[in-house]
């Protein structure tokens, strides 16, 4: 069945169909001009009954950025261990050491997973796990290098996307390089060692919701927002791209989601300024520098990366603005390697709905379908400097991902194969779809499927042989 949203107003009596909300007219004008939305705008987007217009505006932005293209990739997930020192209330994944169901993978298992991934044409290995209290730091560098080297022995270059910000801080602590008064240096040391071993980028997990009240009630003991953002800032300094997530639909308020998005887009402002993008700089309350057309030719607007420095508001949704992957990998689509010294940035936002089953919060209902659709559409509208929005089909389902492609998303993730973090509707750890199914879902939603690699370069294939262009 083809997924679609009928946005046409009913021709019957006015009470028979949805009515447009005139309060959204100002937001529409901002979106059409490529201007940043305020938190008040976001509150209205969350409360208006006119979800059709919310989705329509998000679709306008995604088509301005990506036209009729929708991305997927051939990837494989590897959860190296579910043993975790934390006990987050929303998590069904974690186990304690020697608890039934606990596991920690050895390198023979990792090699076997890499062989299967290469055999199936994967371009990415995505690896995360619990905060294992007993594994040495060398386990993690061995994990990354084993993935890289095994793939190379088989004639492939698997991109290693691994370790959330929460895990990176944990690794700094077990390596005894983490200092509370200088955490950036320990984070940098860990990321440099992992990068030497073959780490290519960071996933976006562990962000949950950036709010201290929610943090203390639902996942106390996990790093707070400032530390999570520090990890990604250091990764960007080292030229590593990263993703970001938001876990919603549990004990947070809708406004908390908006604050989370605002914190992410301000961090992205800093990353894009380092790349040379120009935008509107807030000099003082009530004053701002005239907006310049965003570009990546030269200039940093005096921004040095220091806290408190003037930070430009940079909107990629401004018509004609180049996407950062074009800058990072050169102006030619045939450029294979990242420009030497180019900083990293946030690639995509991935809204993740909370699933209560099996967790300490299973008394909560979790978000319904319309809330999922609305939250993703608002993420596309609020995160104006994130090039991509992902409808992660594992947690949204393929039918919902189709609707989300029409409401702001341009990516539905990949083949996955194994996913042990969240299981939708009682599904098993083996959660896999093939390329044919992904492409069919994208076409049914009205878009052109394009296979990408981890950093959103297009993939060309000759059987199992592939290259990024």
C-alpha positions as CSV (number, residue, x, y, z in Angstrom):
1,X,0.0,0.0,0.0
2,X,1.4,3.4,-1.0
3,X,1.9,5.7,2.0
4,X,0.7,9.2,1.4
5,X,-0.7,12.2,3.2
6,X,-3.6,14.0,1.5
7,X,-3.0,17.7,2.3
8,X,-5.9,18.9,0.1
9,X,-8.7,20.7,2.0
10,X,-12.1,19.2,1.8
11,X,-14.5,20.7,-0.7
12,X,-17.4,19.7,1.6
13,X,-18.8,21.8,4.4
14,X,-16.1,23.6,6.4
15,X,-16.7,21.3,9.4
16,X,-16.0,18.2,7.3
17,X,-12.3,18.8,6.8
18,X,-9.2,20.1,8.4
19,X,-8.9,23.9,8.6
20,X,-5.6,25.7,8.2
21,X,-4.3,27.5,11.3
22,X,-3.7,31.2,10.4
23,X,-1.3,31.4,13.3
24,X,1.2,29.4,11.2
25,X,1.4,32.1,8.5
26,X,4.3,33.9,10.2
27,X,6.2,30.6,10.5
28,X,5.5,29.8,6.9
29,X,7.0,33.2,5.9
30,X,10.1,32.5,7.9
31,X,10.5,29.0,6.4
32,X,10.1,30.3,2.9
33,X,12.9,32.9,3.6
34,X,15.1,30.3,5.3
35,X,15.1,32.1,8.6
36,X,15.6,30.5,12.0
37,X,12.4,29.6,14.0
38,X,12.2,30.6,17.7
39,X,11.3,28.4,20.6
40,X,7.9,30.1,20.6
41,X,7.5,29.1,17.0
42,X,8.3,25.5,18.0
43,X,5.7,25.6,20.8
44,X,3.1,26.6,18.3
45,X,4.1,23.8,15.9
46,X,3.7,21.3,18.8
47,X,0.3,22.6,19.8
48,X,-1.5,23.5,16.6
49,X,-4.2,21.1,15.5
50,X,-3.1,21.8,11.9
51,X,-0.5,19.0,11.6
52,X,-1.0,19.0,7.8
53,X,0.6,22.4,7.5
54,X,3.4,21.4,10.0
55,X,4.3,18.4,7.7
56,X,3.9,20.5,4.6
57,X,6.4,23.1,5.8
58,X,8.9,20.4,6.8
59,X,8.4,18.8,3.4
60,X,9.2,22.2,1.8
61,X,12.5,22.3,3.6
62,X,13.5,18.8,2.8
63,X,12.8,19.2,-0.9
64,X,14.7,22.5,-0.9
65,X,17.7,20.6,0.5
66,X,17.4,17.2,-1.3
67,X,14.7,17.4,-4.0
68,X,13.1,14.1,-4.6
69,X,16.1,12.0,-3.3
70,X,15.8,9.8,-0.2
71,X,18.8,8.0,1.2
72,X,19.5,4.5,2.5
73,X,22.7,2.6,3.2
74,X,23.9,-1.0,3.5
75,X,25.1,-1.3,7.0
76,X,25.4,-3.8,9.9
77,X,25.1,-3.2,13.6
78,X,27.4,-4.8,16.1
79,X,26.6,-4.5,19.8
80,X,29.9,-5.6,21.4
81,X,28.4,-6.0,24.9
82,X,25.2,-5.3,26.8
83,X,27.0,-5.3,30.2
84,X,26.6,-1.8,31.7
85,X,27.5,0.0,34.8
86,X,24.4,2.2,34.5
87,X,20.8,1.3,35.1
88,X,18.8,3.8,33.0
89,X,15.1,3.6,33.7
90,X,14.1,3.7,30.0
91,X,16.6,1.0,28.9
92,X,15.7,-2.7,28.3
93,X,19.1,-3.4,26.8
94,X,21.5,-3.4,29.7
95,X,22.5,-6.4,31.8
96,X,24.8,-6.8,34.8
97,X,27.9,-9.0,34.7
98,X,26.9,-12.8,34.9
99,X,23.2,-11.9,34.7
100,X,21.3,-14.2,32.3
101,X,21.4,-12.8,28.8
102,X,24.6,-10.8,29.3
103,X,27.3,-11.0,26.6
104,X,30.6,-9.6,25.5
105,X,31.9,-10.3,22.0
106,X,35.4,-11.5,21.4
107,X,37.5,-10.6,18.3
108,X,36.7,-13.9,16.5
109,X,33.0,-13.0,16.7
110,X,33.8,-9.5,15.4
111,X,35.8,-10.9,12.5
112,X,32.9,-13.2,11.6
113,X,30.5,-10.2,11.6
114,X,32.8,-8.2,9.4
115,X,33.1,-11.1,6.9
116,X,29.3,-11.3,6.7
117,X,29.0,-7.6,6.3
118,X,31.6,-7.5,3.4
119,X,29.9,-10.5,1.8
120,X,26.6,-8.6,1.8
121,X,28.2,-5.4,0.4
122,X,28.0,-3.3,3.5
123,X,29.7,0.1,3.6
124,X,29.4,0.7,7.3
125,X,29.8,-1.1,10.6
126,X,27.9,0.6,13.4
127,X,29.1,-0.5,16.8
128,X,27.9,0.6,20.3
129,X,27.4,-1.2,23.6
130,X,27.0,-0.8,27.4
131,X,29.5,0.8,29.7
132,X,31.3,-2.4,30.6
133,X,33.1,-1.8,34.0
134,X,35.8,-4.4,33.5
135,X,37.0,-4.3,29.9
136,X,40.4,-2.5,29.3
137,X,40.8,0.4,27.0
138,X,42.8,-1.8,24.6
139,X,39.6,-3.9,23.9
140,X,38.0,-0.9,22.1
141,X,41.0,0.0,20.0
142,X,41.3,-3.7,19.1
143,X,37.6,-3.7,18.2
144,X,38.0,-0.8,15.8
145,X,41.2,-2.0,14.2
146,X,39.8,-5.6,13.9
147,X,36.8,-4.2,11.9
148,X,39.1,-2.1,9.7
149,X,41.8,-4.7,9.1
150,X,39.5,-7.7,8.5
151,X,37.5,-5.7,5.9
152,X,40.7,-4.6,4.2
153,X,41.9,-8.2,4.0
154,X,38.7,-9.0,2.2
155,X,39.2,-6.1,-0.2
156,X,36.7,-3.7,1.3
157,X,36.9,-0.4,3.3
158,X,34.2,-0.6,5.9
159,X,33.5,2.8,7.6
160,X,33.6,2.3,11.4
161,X,30.9,4.4,13.1
162,X,31.2,3.5,16.8
163,X,30.8,4.6,20.4
164,X,28.3,7.2,21.7
165,X,29.5,10.2,23.6
166,X,28.6,8.4,26.8
167,X,30.9,5.5,25.8
168,X,33.8,7.9,24.9
169,X,33.7,9.5,28.4
170,X,33.6,6.0,29.9
171,X,36.7,5.0,27.9
172,X,38.5,8.1,29.0
173,X,37.8,7.1,32.6
174,X,39.0,3.5,32.3
175,X,42.1,4.8,30.5
176,X,42.6,7.2,33.4
177,X,42.9,10.3,31.2
178,X,39.6,11.9,32.2
179,X,39.8,15.0,34.5
180,X,36.8,16.9,35.6
181,X,38.6,20.2,35.4
182,X,40.0,19.4,31.9
183,X,37.7,16.8,30.4
184,X,38.4,17.9,26.8
185,X,42.0,16.8,26.8
186,X,41.0,13.2,28.0
187,X,38.2,13.1,25.4
188,X,40.7,14.2,22.7
189,X,43.2,11.5,23.7
190,X,40.6,8.8,23.5
191,X,39.3,10.0,20.1
192,X,42.8,10.3,18.7
193,X,43.7,6.7,19.7
194,X,40.4,5.4,18.2
195,X,40.9,7.4,15.0
196,X,44.4,5.9,14.7
197,X,42.8,2.5,15.0
198,X,40.3,3.3,12.2
199,X,37.3,5.1,13.7
200,X,35.5,7.1,11.0
201,X,32.7,8.9,12.8
202,X,30.5,8.9,15.9
203,X,26.8,7.9,16.2
204,X,24.4,10.2,18.0
205,X,23.2,8.0,20.8
206,X,23.2,8.9,24.5
207,X,21.8,12.4,24.1
208,X,18.4,11.4,25.3
209,X,16.9,14.8,26.2
210,X,19.0,17.7,27.3
211,X,17.2,18.6,30.6
212,X,18.6,18.2,34.1
213,X,15.2,17.3,35.6
214,X,14.7,14.5,33.1
215,X,18.3,13.4,33.4
216,X,18.1,13.1,37.2
217,X,14.8,11.1,37.1
218,X,15.3,8.8,34.1
219,X,19.1,8.3,33.6
220,X,21.0,9.7,36.5
221,X,24.6,8.8,36.3
222,X,24.8,9.3,32.5
223,X,26.7,12.3,31.3
224,X,24.9,15.6,31.1
225,X,24.3,17.7,28.0
226,X,27.4,19.9,28.4
227,X,29.7,16.8,28.4
228,X,27.8,15.2,25.5
229,X,28.3,18.3,23.5
230,X,31.9,18.5,24.5
231,X,32.6,15.1,23.1
232,X,31.0,16.0,19.8
233,X,32.8,19.3,19.7
234,X,36.2,17.6,20.1
235,X,35.3,15.0,17.5
236,X,34.5,17.8,15.1
237,X,37.8,19.5,15.9
238,X,39.5,16.2,14.9
239,X,37.6,16.0,11.6
240,X,35.1,13.4,12.6
241,X,31.5,13.8,11.6
242,X,28.9,12.9,14.1
243,X,25.1,12.3,14.4
244,X,22.7,13.5,17.1
245,X,19.6,11.9,18.6
246,X,16.7,12.9,20.8
247,X,14.7,10.3,22.8
248,X,11.2,11.6,23.3
249,X,7.9,10.4,24.6
250,X,8.7,9.5,28.2
251,X,8.9,12.0,31.1
252,X,10.0,15.0,29.2
253,X,7.8,17.9,28.1
254,X,7.4,19.0,24.5
255,X,9.2,22.3,25.3
256,X,12.2,20.2,26.6
257,X,12.5,18.7,23.1
258,X,12.7,22.2,21.6
259,X,15.4,23.3,24.1
260,X,17.3,20.1,23.1
261,X,17.0,21.0,19.4
262,X,18.1,24.6,20.1
263,X,21.2,23.4,22.0
264,X,22.1,21.1,19.0
265,X,21.7,23.8,16.4
266,X,23.8,26.3,18.4
267,X,26.5,23.6,18.6
268,X,26.2,23.1,14.8
269,X,26.5,26.9,14.3
270,X,29.9,26.7,15.8
271,X,30.9,23.7,13.7
272,X,29.7,25.2,10.4
273,X,31.4,28.6,11.3
274,X,34.7,26.6,11.5
275,X,34.1,25.4,8.0
276,X,33.8,29.0,6.7
277,X,30.0,29.4,6.6
278,X,28.7,32.9,7.2
279,X,25.4,33.9,8.8
280,X,23.8,36.3,11.2
281,X,25.9,37.1,14.3
282,X,24.2,38.1,17.5
283,X,26.4,40.9,18.9
284,X,24.2,42.0,21.8
285,X,20.5,41.8,22.8
286,X,18.5,43.6,20.2
287,X,21.3,44.0,17.7
288,X,22.5,41.8,14.9
289,X,24.8,42.0,11.9
290,X,23.2,42.2,8.5
291,X,22.6,38.7,7.2
292,X,25.1,37.6,4.5
293,X,24.3,34.9,2.0
294,X,25.7,31.7,3.7
295,X,28.6,30.3,1.8
296,X,31.8,28.4,2.4
297,X,34.3,30.4,0.4
298,X,36.2,32.1,3.2
299,X,35.9,33.8,6.5
300,X,34.9,32.8,10.0
301,X,33.2,36.0,11.2
302,X,35.9,36.3,13.9
303,X,34.7,33.1,15.6
304,X,37.5,31.2,17.3
305,X,35.6,28.4,18.9
306,X,35.8,29.8,22.4
307,X,32.8,29.9,24.6
308,X,31.3,33.4,24.8
309,X,32.6,34.4,21.3
310,X,30.1,35.8,18.8
311,X,28.5,32.8,17.2
312,X,26.7,33.1,13.8
313,X,23.3,31.8,13.2
314,X,23.8,29.6,10.1
315,X,20.8,28.2,8.3
316,X,21.4,25.6,5.6
317,X,17.7,26.0,4.7
318,X,18.5,29.5,3.2
319,X,17.9,29.0,-0.6
320,X,21.1,28.3,-2.5
321,X,23.2,27.3,0.5
322,X,25.6,24.4,-0.2
323,X,25.4,21.4,2.1
324,X,28.5,20.8,4.3
325,X,29.3,17.4,2.7
326,X,30.1,19.4,-0.5
327,X,32.5,21.6,1.4
328,X,34.2,18.8,3.4
329,X,34.8,16.6,0.4
330,X,35.5,19.4,-2.1
331,X,33.4,21.0,-4.8
332,X,33.5,18.0,-7.1
333,X,31.2,15.1,-6.4
334,X,34.0,12.8,-7.6
335,X,36.2,13.8,-4.6
336,X,36.8,10.7,-2.6
337,X,38.7,12.0,0.5
338,X,37.8,14.6,3.0
339,X,39.6,17.8,2.5
340,X,42.8,17.8,4.7
341,X,42.2,19.6,8.0
342,X,38.4,20.0,7.3
343,X,36.5,20.0,10.6
344,X,33.6,17.7,11.3
345,X,30.0,18.6,11.9
346,X,26.6,17.1,12.8
347,X,25.3,15.2,9.8
348,X,21.8,14.2,10.8
349,X,19.3,14.4,13.6
350,X,17.5,11.1,14.5
351,X,14.4,11.4,16.5
352,X,13.8,8.2,18.5
353,X,10.5,7.3,20.1
354,X,10.5,5.9,23.6
355,X,9.4,2.2,23.9
356,X,8.3,1.5,27.5
357,X,8.1,-2.3,27.2
358,X,10.5,-4.1,29.6
359,X,12.0,-0.9,31.1
360,X,11.4,0.7,34.5
361,X,9.1,3.2,32.8
362,X,6.9,0.6,31.2
363,X,3.9,2.1,33.0
364,X,4.1,5.1,30.5
365,X,2.2,4.8,27.2
366,X,5.0,6.0,24.9
367,X,4.3,8.3,21.9
368,X,1.7,7.5,19.3
369,X,2.1,7.7,15.6
370,X,0.9,11.3,15.1
371,X,3.3,12.5,17.8
372,X,6.2,10.7,16.1
373,X,5.3,12.3,12.8
374,X,4.9,15.8,14.3
375,X,8.2,15.5,16.3
376,X,10.2,14.6,13.3
377,X,8.6,17.3,11.1
378,X,9.4,19.9,13.8
379,X,13.0,18.6,14.1
380,X,13.3,19.3,10.3
381,X,12.0,22.9,10.8
382,X,13.9,23.8,14.0
383,X,17.2,22.2,13.1
384,X,17.8,24.5,10.1
385,X,21.5,23.8,10.0
386,X,21.4,20.0,10.0
387,X,21.7,18.8,6.5
388,X,19.8,15.5,7.1
389,X,16.9,14.1,9.1
390,X,16.7,10.4,9.6
391,X,13.5,8.3,10.0
392,X,15.1,5.3,11.7
393,X,12.8,2.6,10.4
394,X,13.9,0.1,13.1
395,X,12.2,2.3,15.7
396,X,9.6,4.0,13.5
397,X,8.6,1.1,11.3
398,X,8.8,1.2,7.5
399,X,5.3,2.4,6.9
400,X,5.8,5.3,9.3
401,X,9.2,6.0,7.7
402,X,7.4,6.4,4.4
403,X,5.1,9.1,5.9
404,X,8.1,10.8,7.5
405,X,9.9,11.0,4.1
406,X,6.9,13.2,3.1
407,X,7.2,15.2,6.3
408,X,10.8,16.3,6.6
409,X,13.0,13.1,6.6
410,X,15.4,12.4,3.7
411,X,17.0,9.2,5.1
412,X,15.6,5.9,6.4
413,X,18.9,4.3,7.5
414,X,19.9,0.9,6.2
415,X,19.7,-2.9,6.1
416,X,20.8,-3.1,9.8
417,X,20.7,-6.9,10.2
418,X,21.1,-7.1,14.0
419,X,19.8,-4.6,16.5
420,X,19.7,-5.3,20.2
421,X,18.9,-1.9,21.7
422,X,15.2,-1.6,21.1
423,X,12.7,-4.2,19.8
424,X,9.5,-2.8,18.3
425,X,6.3,-4.8,18.9
426,X,8.1,-7.9,20.3
427,X,10.4,-8.2,17.3
428,X,13.6,-10.2,17.7
429,X,17.2,-9.1,17.7
430,X,17.4,-10.1,14.0
431,X,15.8,-7.0,12.4
432,X,16.8,-6.9,8.7
433,X,15.4,-5.6,5.4
434,X,17.0,-6.0,2.1
435,X,17.9,-3.3,-0.5
436,X,14.9,-4.2,-2.6
437,X,12.5,-3.6,0.3
438,X,14.1,-0.3,1.2
439,X,14.0,1.0,-2.3
440,X,10.4,-0.1,-2.8
441,X,9.4,1.7,0.4
442,X,11.1,4.9,-0.8
443,X,9.6,4.7,-4.3
444,X,6.1,4.1,-2.8
445,X,6.5,7.3,-0.8
446,X,7.2,9.2,-4.0
447,X,11.0,9.6,-3.9
448,X,14.1,8.4,-5.7
449,X,16.1,5.9,-3.7
450,X,19.9,6.7,-3.5
451,X,22.4,4.5,-1.7
452,X,24.8,6.6,0.4
453,X,27.9,5.9,2.4
454,X,28.2,7.0,6.1
455,X,29.1,10.6,5.2
456,X,26.4,10.9,2.5
457,X,28.4,10.4,-0.6
458,X,26.6,8.4,-3.3
459,X,27.6,4.8,-3.7
460,X,28.2,3.3,-7.1
461,X,28.2,-0.5,-7.4
462,X,29.5,-3.3,-9.6
463,X,28.1,-6.3,-7.9
464,X,29.8,-6.4,-4.4
465,X,32.4,-3.9,-5.5
466,X,31.5,-0.4,-4.5
467,X,32.9,3.1,-4.4
468,X,31.8,6.5,-3.1
469,X,31.4,9.4,-5.5
